[in-house]
Amino acid sequence: MKALLDSELITMRKLGNKRMYQLNHKLMTEVTEHLDNINTNHVRCICNDIDKGECSS
């Protein structure tokens, strides 16, 4: 939980003697969009070019 809190993927609030955790939806959406961009085939990606032997660098 500490790693999730430190990375701000979740938030925590105290309610009496309990701790309530909630997902940071805004940050999670940004992370998901970034991962989708990395994993998509329609965006030109250097890793795709390298696999095909088309890397010009």
TABEL-V784160 format. One record per pair of residues at least 12 apart in sequence whose ideal C-beta (glycine too) atoms are under 7 Angstrom apart, sorted by the first residue. I is the first residue (numbers start at 1). J is the second residue. Records with the same first field share a line. If there is no record, write none. Layout:
I=J ; J
//
This chain:
8=24 ; 27
9=24 ; 27 ; 28
10=22 ; 23 ; 24
11=24
//
